[in-house]
Amino acid sequence: MYGSIKLFSGTSSPALAKRIADYLNISLEDLDIIQFPNENLFVKLHRSVREQDVYIIQTTASPVHRNLMELLIMIQTARLDSAARITAVVPYLCYARSDKKDQPRVPITARLVTDMIEIAGADRYITFDLHAGQIQGFFSIPGDVLTAFHLLVEYMEKKLPQMHNPVVVTADLGFAKKGRNYAEALKTPMAFIEKRRIGNESRTEALTIIGDVADRDVIVVDDEVDTAGSMAQAVKLVKEYGARDVYLVFVHPVLSDPATARLAALPIKEIVTTDTVPIPPEKRARLGDRLTVVSIAPLLGEVIRRTHEGRSVGALFNE
């Protein structure tokens, strides 16, 4: 039905795109992305993609609006060049926390972003671990919402033999259901941290722990770490309640300032995350050998292959 796979990368995550291309044993397609002095962007593909199966890899972390516009312009460029099918591969979707009207006179920006991706010309989308499941319903086009859960669990299973009475702890009650999945997969008990958000501010206040962490190694799980305020509070709280070694496990390392400084100062054993968002070298250096990045590239590469061949993605996870 479609031609061959044509893989393109924006400027947001070239290393991830290269790893995906290596997995598929193909080369990334060449293109020009130019920013003019007035900050307008210009995209030109080096070769035609007429009737080809195009995959555009672009995460939408910082700089968010530059990366989002790059994604939209690349999609439209492929559409105007008569691509047979265009899939937006967005490992981290920006504005995913703005998923509902929870107070008067506010936007639902996640819906706006999904609309823009569709209007630009995407036929499908692939993304990872959305902050809220209902965002899938904002898209009118088909797609795959993947999860790094299996990759992170597989890594942590190797750590279990050296851990003392491990317990999974969620950084807040909103992540409790997904936290339960981690606990069941790792065959550990779990605990929850109760917290509340302060108005419209990004910071939250941790209140108490529901469950037992005393004399246990703790695995704190979450979907995303932005400024690391919640993680810092979680570590402080579990330590106050008698926890031993603490591991932080999360999917999206957004790491807005002062996240790196906060994480570097915490009394933790290891930070385990993925490459849905690239971590700059200076931040990696500050976190040192306590940082482990599990790559999503093999999983994304296999999903792209199966999508191209018209095979089940769910079968990857026995679903």
ABEGO torsion letter per residue (X at the ends): XBBBBBBBBBAABAAAAAAAAAAAGBBBBBBBBBBBAAGBBBBBBABBABGBBBBBBBBABOBAAAAAAAAAAAAAAAAAAGBABBBBBBABBBGAABABBABBGBBBAAAAAAAAAAAAGBABBBBBGBABAAAAAABABBBBBBBAAAAAAAAAAAAAAABBGBBBBBABAAAAAAAAAAAAAAGBBBBBBBBBBBEABABBBBABBBEBABGBBBBBBBABBBAGAAAAAAAAAAAAAGBBBBBBBBABBAGBOAAAAAAAABBBABBBBBAABBBBAAAAAAAEAABBBBBAAAAAAAAAAAAAAGBBAAAAAGX
